[in-house]
Amino acid sequence: MLRHYLSGATPHGASHRRTVILAAGAAVILAGGTAAGLAAAHSGARHASPARTHLISSACGGPAGAAYVSDAGWDGFTAIDTATCDIIQTYNVGDRQVPGDAGDYDYDSTNEGVAIHGSTLYFADAGNSTVAVIDTTKLDPKNYNPDEKLINVGLFPESLAVTPDGKQVWSADTGPQTSRSSPSGISVISTASDKVVAKLPLSGTPSAVAFSPSGTRAYVATSAGLWIYSTQTRQVLRVIRGLGEPRSVAVSPDGHTVYVTATDSGAVAVINAANNTVTRTIKVGELPWQVIVSADGQTVYVANPDSNTVSVIDATTGTLSHTISVAGDPETLALTPNGQQLWVGQNSAGTVTVLNTATDAVVGDINLGGERAQSGDGFDPAGIVLVTTPTPGS
């Protein structure tokens, strides 16, 4: 076992020294850089690129609602009031209570991915190979250990996606990255029973899942290419290879276009969903990590941690519109439901920057560790979801 201590990161409103225990296999996957929340996954190279730079505004001024940020380094998640950018609480996830000691927990989780449907949060916990299920309506800021249900899935789940109808959660299980025969695949969870109802083996390491708006197709980004499944039969419909180490996948709101990040070429592949062919590639920044699409389908955003930028693509023309400078290894992205703000998780900085999508101006800067300088170091934000319902305590 590998043990390390986090003494600088404590939940808001509580003081606690955390002992984190990682299984030897987990240490391998994290050191290998396949986990979404680790800055070690990127090279240290920084290259200049044309970018817009803006000063930080004094007020967040966001829409009413909540942000839930998966903190891979903290083994939990941060609940934020989107109207003020105030942190309400940093909660634990996936850490089981030590038998016979009501005040201690096995801090062995590593929450890499997050998804939400309605009021239910789902976390991919690579540290103990589970998916945590949490009811956001029952969160209590006075208790940073919320009630949760843990579902055993495959080895080292890294990301999650919920079908549009909310009936299934697909977990991308990376498996230990020690051999070509790694048992990676997809665990399909029924939300009615909170149980795994199917296992889909993969030859490539899965890193992200996205669904068509109708929910009939699932797109799985893997190291071997993009796998396209029927969600009804769970059969593979097509595998698109030669995409250059895909990392993330997103589907346009009309379901006509699929976007895949190619990490080794610094590009985004644009795929026609009707015939599953690549229609063009768009150069973006270095190591494009996550791609998302606006609700109107007109804008595509790409986080480029090795360039410290976010690329903005005009989906209508299929060209790069402009680039926004965001320091601290920006890896994860999310749009507010009204599309007016882009939230950017910065891996090495342990912060979240909030951008006005109309002007690209920075309107909020959230230190996940609190008020002290660099207190967010080690939080490693790996996923963000935004909803219109405020979190309890807002």
C-alpha positions as CSV (number, residue, x, y, z in Angstrom):
1,M,0.0,0.0,0.0
2,L,1.1,3.6,-0.7
3,R,0.3,6.1,2.1
4,H,0.5,9.8,2.0
5,Y,-0.8,12.6,4.1
6,L,-2.8,15.7,3.2
7,S,-2.5,18.2,6.0
8,G,-3.3,21.4,4.2
9,A,-6.7,20.3,2.7
10,T,-9.6,20.3,5.2
11,P,-13.3,20.4,4.6
12,H,-14.9,23.9,5.0
13,G,-16.0,24.3,8.6
14,A,-14.0,21.3,9.9
15,S,-10.4,20.5,10.8
16,H,-9.1,17.1,9.9
17,R,-5.8,15.6,8.9
18,R,-6.4,13.1,6.2
19,T,-4.6,9.8,5.7
20,V,-5.0,8.6,2.1
21,I,-4.3,5.0,1.3
22,L,-3.9,3.9,-2.3
23,A,-3.7,0.3,-3.4
24,A,-0.6,-0.5,-5.3
25,G,-2.6,-0.8,-8.5
26,A,-4.0,2.6,-8.0
27,A,-0.5,4.0,-7.6
28,V,0.4,2.6,-11.0
29,I,-2.6,4.1,-12.8
30,L,-2.1,7.5,-11.2
31,A,1.6,7.6,-11.9
32,G,0.9,6.6,-15.4
33,G,-1.1,9.7,-15.9
34,T,-4.3,8.2,-17.0
35,A,-6.4,9.7,-14.2
36,A,-8.2,12.8,-15.3
37,G,-7.4,14.8,-12.2
38,L,-3.6,14.7,-12.1
39,A,-1.3,17.4,-13.3
40,A,1.5,14.8,-13.7
41,A,-0.3,13.6,-16.8
42,H,0.9,16.5,-18.8
43,S,4.3,17.5,-20.0
44,G,5.9,20.6,-18.5
45,A,6.3,22.3,-21.9
46,R,4.5,25.6,-22.4
47,H,4.3,27.2,-25.8
48,A,2.9,30.7,-26.6
49,S,-0.3,30.9,-28.6
50,P,-2.6,33.8,-29.5
51,A,-5.0,34.3,-26.7
52,R,-7.4,36.7,-25.0
53,T,-6.5,37.7,-21.4
54,H,-8.8,39.4,-19.0
55,L,-8.7,40.7,-15.4
56,I,-10.7,39.1,-12.6
57,S,-14.0,40.8,-11.8
58,S,-14.8,41.4,-8.1
59,A,-18.3,39.7,-8.3
60,C,-19.4,36.3,-9.6
61,G,-22.9,37.4,-10.6
62,G,-23.9,34.0,-11.8
63,P,-27.3,32.4,-12.2
64,A,-29.0,30.7,-9.2
65,G,-28.0,27.1,-8.9
66,A,-25.2,24.9,-7.8
67,A,-21.9,23.6,-9.0
68,Y,-20.5,20.3,-7.8
69,V,-16.8,19.9,-8.4
70,S,-15.2,16.5,-8.2
71,D,-11.9,16.9,-6.3
72,A,-9.7,13.9,-7.2
73,G,-6.9,14.9,-4.8
74,W,-9.3,15.6,-1.9
75,D,-11.3,12.4,-2.3
76,G,-14.5,14.3,-2.3
77,F,-16.4,17.1,-3.9
78,T,-17.0,20.8,-3.5
79,A,-20.5,22.3,-3.4
80,I,-20.7,25.9,-4.7
81,D,-23.4,28.5,-4.9
82,T,-23.3,29.6,-8.6
83,A,-25.0,32.9,-7.8
84,T,-22.1,34.0,-5.6
85,C,-19.3,31.5,-6.3
86,D,-19.2,30.9,-2.6
87,I,-18.1,27.4,-1.4
88,I,-20.8,25.9,0.8
89,Q,-18.9,22.8,1.8
90,T,-16.3,20.2,0.7
91,Y,-17.8,16.8,1.2
92,N,-16.3,13.3,1.5
93,V,-17.1,10.6,-1.0
94,G,-16.4,6.9,-1.0
95,D,-14.4,6.8,2.2
96,R,-15.7,4.0,4.4
97,Q,-15.9,4.3,8.1
98,V,-13.2,2.4,10.0
99,P,-14.8,-0.6,11.9
100,G,-15.1,0.1,15.6
101,D,-14.1,3.8,15.3
102,A,-17.0,6.1,14.6
103,G,-14.7,9.1,14.2
104,D,-12.3,7.7,11.6
105,Y,-12.5,6.9,7.9
106,D,-10.4,5.0,5.4
107,Y,-9.4,7.8,3.1
108,D,-8.7,5.6,0.1
109,S,-11.0,7.1,-2.6
110,T,-10.0,9.1,-5.6
111,N,-13.0,10.7,-7.2
112,E,-12.2,11.3,-10.9
113,G,-15.5,11.7,-12.6
114,V,-18.9,13.2,-11.8
115,A,-22.4,13.1,-13.4
116,I,-25.8,14.2,-12.3
117,H,-29.4,13.5,-13.2
118,G,-32.2,15.4,-11.3
119,S,-31.0,15.6,-7.7
120,T,-28.8,12.6,-7.8
121,L,-25.0,12.8,-8.0
122,Y,-22.8,10.0,-9.2
123,F,-19.0,9.9,-8.6
124,A,-16.5,7.6,-10.3
125,D,-14.2,6.5,-7.4
126,A,-11.0,5.1,-8.9
127,G,-9.5,4.6,-5.5
128,N,-11.8,1.8,-4.4
129,S,-13.4,0.9,-7.8
130,T,-16.9,2.1,-6.9
131,V,-19.5,4.5,-8.1
132,A,-20.9,6.7,-5.3
133,V,-24.6,7.8,-5.4
134,I,-25.6,10.8,-3.4
135,D,-28.9,12.6,-3.0
136,T,-28.1,16.4,-3.2
137,T,-31.4,17.3,-1.4
138,K,-30.1,15.6,1.7
139,L,-26.7,17.3,1.8
140,D,-26.0,19.1,5.1
141,P,-23.2,21.6,5.2
142,K,-22.7,20.8,8.9
143,N,-21.8,17.2,8.1
144,Y,-19.1,16.7,5.5
145,N,-19.7,12.9,5.4
146,P,-23.0,12.7,3.5
147,D,-25.1,9.6,3.2
148,E,-24.1,7.6,0.1
149,K,-24.5,4.3,-1.6
150,L,-21.5,2.7,-3.1
151,I,-21.8,0.4,-6.2
152,N,-18.9,-1.9,-7.0
153,V,-17.9,-1.6,-10.7
154,G,-14.8,-2.5,-12.7
155,L,-11.3,-1.6,-11.8
156,F,-10.5,2.1,-11.5
157,P,-13.6,3.9,-12.9
158,E,-12.5,7.3,-14.3
159,S,-15.6,8.9,-15.8
160,L,-19.4,8.6,-15.9
161,A,-22.3,9.5,-18.0
162,V,-26.1,9.2,-17.4
163,T,-28.5,8.4,-20.2
164,P,-30.9,11.2,-21.2
165,D,-33.8,9.4,-19.6
166,G,-31.8,8.9,-16.4
167,K,-32.3,5.1,-16.4
168,Q,-28.6,4.1,-16.8
169,V,-25.2,5.2,-15.7
170,W,-22.2,4.1,-17.8
171,S,-18.9,3.9,-16.0
172,A,-15.6,4.0,-17.9
173,D,-13.4,1.5,-16.0
174,T,-9.8,2.0,-17.0
175,G,-8.4,-1.1,-15.3
176,P,-4.8,-1.2,-14.1
177,Q,-2.5,0.1,-16.8
178,T,0.2,-2.5,-16.5
179,S,-0.4,-4.7,-19.5
180,R,-2.2,-4.9,-22.8
181,S,-4.6,-7.4,-21.3
182,S,-5.9,-4.9,-18.8
183,P,-9.5,-5.7,-17.8
184,S,-10.9,-2.3,-19.0
185,G,-14.4,-1.8,-20.1
186,I,-17.8,-0.3,-19.3
187,S,-20.0,-1.0,-16.3
188,V,-23.7,-0.3,-17.0
189,I,-25.6,0.6,-13.9
190,S,-29.4,0.6,-13.6
191,T,-30.5,3.6,-11.6
192,A,-33.7,1.8,-10.5
193,S,-31.7,-0.8,-8.6
194,D,-28.3,0.9,-8.3
195,K,-26.7,-2.3,-9.5
196,V,-24.5,-3.2,-12.4
197,V,-26.6,-4.9,-15.0
198,A,-24.0,-5.4,-17.8
199,K,-20.3,-5.4,-18.4
200,L,-18.9,-4.3,-21.8
201,P,-15.3,-5.4,-22.4
202,L,-13.0,-3.1,-24.4
203,S,-9.7,-3.5,-26.0
204,G,-8.7,0.1,-25.4
205,T,-8.7,2.1,-22.2
206,P,-12.0,4.0,-21.9
207,S,-11.7,7.6,-20.7
208,A,-15.1,9.2,-21.5
209,V,-18.7,8.4,-22.4
210,A,-21.4,10.5,-24.1
211,F,-24.9,9.7,-25.4
212,S,-26.9,10.9,-28.3
213,P,-29.8,13.2,-27.4
214,S,-32.2,10.3,-28.1
215,G,-30.2,8.0,-25.8
216,T,-30.1,5.3,-28.4
217,R,-26.3,5.5,-29.0
218,A,-23.4,5.7,-26.6
219,Y,-20.0,7.0,-27.7
220,V,-17.0,5.8,-25.7
221,A,-13.6,7.5,-26.2
222,T,-10.8,5.0,-25.7
223,S,-7.1,4.8,-26.3
224,A,-7.9,2.6,-29.3
225,G,-10.5,4.9,-30.9
226,L,-14.1,5.8,-30.6
227,W,-16.5,2.9,-29.8
228,I,-20.2,3.4,-30.8
229,Y,-22.8,1.3,-29.0
230,S,-26.5,0.7,-29.2
231,T,-27.8,1.4,-25.7
232,Q,-30.7,-0.9,-26.3
233,T,-28.8,-4.0,-27.4
234,R,-25.4,-2.9,-26.0
235,Q,-23.8,-4.2,-29.2
236,V,-20.9,-2.4,-30.8
237,L,-22.2,-0.6,-34.0
238,R,-18.9,0.8,-35.1
239,V,-15.3,1.5,-34.0
240,I,-13.6,4.6,-35.5
241,R,-9.8,4.2,-35.2
242,G,-6.9,6.5,-36.0
243,L,-8.2,9.4,-33.9
244,G,-4.9,10.0,-32.1
245,E,-5.3,8.9,-28.4
246,P,-8.9,10.2,-27.9
247,R,-9.6,11.6,-24.4
248,S,-13.0,13.2,-24.4
249,V,-16.2,13.0,-26.5
250,A,-19.2,15.3,-26.8
251,V,-22.4,15.1,-29.0
252,S,-24.1,18.1,-30.5
253,P,-27.7,18.8,-29.2
254,D,-29.2,17.8,-32.5
255,G,-27.2,14.5,-32.4
256,H,-25.8,15.1,-35.9
257,T,-22.2,15.7,-34.9
258,V,-19.7,14.1,-32.5
259,Y,-16.5,15.8,-31.3
260,V,-13.5,13.8,-30.0
261,T,-10.3,15.3,-28.6
262,A,-7.1,13.9,-30.1
263,T,-4.5,14.4,-27.4
264,D,-1.4,13.4,-29.4
265,S,-2.1,15.8,-32.3
266,G,-3.6,18.7,-30.5
267,A,-6.8,18.6,-32.4
268,V,-10.5,17.9,-32.3
269,A,-12.0,15.3,-34.7
270,V,-15.4,16.2,-36.1
271,I,-17.6,13.1,-36.9
272,N,-20.8,12.9,-38.9
273,A,-23.1,10.8,-36.7
274,A,-25.2,9.7,-39.6
275,N,-22.4,7.7,-41.3
276,N,-19.7,7.7,-38.5
277,T,-17.0,9.3,-40.6
278,V,-14.6,12.0,-39.7
279,T,-15.4,15.1,-41.7
280,R,-12.6,17.4,-40.5
281,T,-10.1,18.0,-37.8
282,I,-9.6,21.3,-36.0
283,K,-6.2,22.2,-34.5
284,V,-6.6,23.5,-30.9
285,G,-4.1,23.6,-28.0
286,E,-1.7,21.1,-26.6
287,L,-3.1,17.9,-25.0
288,P,-6.8,18.7,-25.5
289,W,-8.4,17.1,-22.5
290,Q,-12.1,17.8,-22.4
291,V,-14.6,19.0,-25.1
292,I,-18.1,20.3,-24.5
293,V,-20.8,21.8,-26.7
294,S,-23.1,24.7,-26.0
295,A,-26.9,24.0,-25.6
296,D,-27.6,25.7,-28.9
297,G,-24.9,23.7,-30.6
298,Q,-23.1,26.7,-32.1
299,T,-20.0,26.7,-29.9
300,V,-17.6,24.0,-28.9
301,Y,-15.1,24.5,-26.0
302,V,-11.9,22.5,-25.5
303,A,-9.6,22.5,-22.4
304,N,-5.9,22.4,-23.3
305,P,-3.9,21.9,-20.1
306,D,-0.5,21.8,-21.7
307,S,-1.2,25.2,-23.4
308,N,-2.9,26.8,-20.4
309,T,-5.8,27.7,-22.8
310,V,-9.4,27.0,-23.7
311,S,-10.1,26.8,-27.4
312,V,-13.4,28.2,-28.7
313,I,-14.7,26.6,-31.9
314,D,-17.4,28.0,-34.2
315,A,-19.5,24.8,-34.8
316,T,-21.2,26.4,-37.8
317,T,-18.0,27.0,-39.8
318,G,-16.0,24.2,-38.1
319,T,-13.1,26.5,-37.4
320,L,-11.3,27.8,-34.4
321,S,-12.8,31.1,-33.4
322,H,-10.3,32.2,-30.7
323,T,-8.3,31.1,-27.7
324,I,-8.7,32.1,-24.0
325,S,-5.8,32.0,-21.6
326,V,-6.5,30.1,-18.4
327,A,-3.5,29.4,-16.2
328,G,-3.1,26.3,-13.9
329,D,-3.6,23.4,-16.3
330,P,-7.2,23.8,-17.3
331,E,-8.7,20.3,-17.7
332,T,-12.4,20.2,-17.0
333,L,-15.2,22.3,-18.4
334,A,-18.9,22.9,-17.7
335,L,-21.5,25.4,-18.9
336,T,-24.2,26.9,-16.7
337,P,-27.7,25.7,-17.9
338,N,-28.4,29.2,-19.4
339,G,-25.1,29.1,-21.3
340,Q,-23.9,32.4,-19.9
341,Q,-20.9,31.1,-18.0
342,L,-18.2,28.7,-18.6
343,W,-16.6,27.0,-15.6
344,V,-13.0,25.9,-16.0
345,G,-11.3,23.5,-13.5
346,Q,-7.6,24.2,-13.2
347,N,-5.8,21.0,-12.2
348,S,-2.5,22.1,-10.8
349,A,-3.8,25.3,-9.3
350,G,-6.7,23.7,-7.5
351,T,-9.0,26.5,-8.6
352,V,-12.0,27.1,-10.8
353,T,-12.2,30.1,-13.1
354,V,-15.6,31.3,-14.2
355,L,-15.9,33.0,-17.6
356,N,-18.6,35.1,-19.2
357,T,-19.3,33.3,-22.5
358,A,-20.3,36.5,-24.3
359,T,-17.1,38.4,-23.5
360,D,-14.7,35.8,-22.3
361,A,-14.1,38.0,-19.2
362,V,-13.3,36.3,-15.9
363,V,-16.2,36.9,-13.5
364,G,-15.2,34.5,-10.8
365,D,-12.1,32.8,-9.4
366,I,-12.7,30.0,-6.8
367,N,-10.0,28.6,-4.7
368,L,-11.2,25.1,-3.8
369,G,-9.0,25.1,-0.7
370,G,-10.3,28.3,0.9
371,E,-9.0,31.8,1.2
372,R,-5.3,31.2,1.7
373,A,-2.9,31.4,-1.3
374,Q,-2.3,28.0,-2.9
375,S,-4.5,26.3,-0.3
376,G,-6.3,24.6,-3.2
377,D,-3.1,22.7,-4.2
378,G,-3.7,19.0,-4.4
379,F,-7.5,19.3,-4.8
380,D,-7.1,18.4,-8.5
381,P,-10.5,19.3,-9.9
382,A,-11.4,16.5,-12.3
383,G,-15.1,17.1,-13.2
384,I,-17.8,19.8,-12.9
385,V,-21.6,19.6,-13.1
386,L,-23.9,22.7,-13.0
387,V,-27.6,22.7,-12.2
388,T,-30.3,25.3,-11.6
389,T,-31.3,24.0,-8.1
390,P,-29.2,25.6,-5.3
391,T,-27.3,23.3,-3.0
392,P,-28.4,23.2,0.6
393,G,-26.9,25.9,2.7
394,S,-26.7,28.5,-0.2
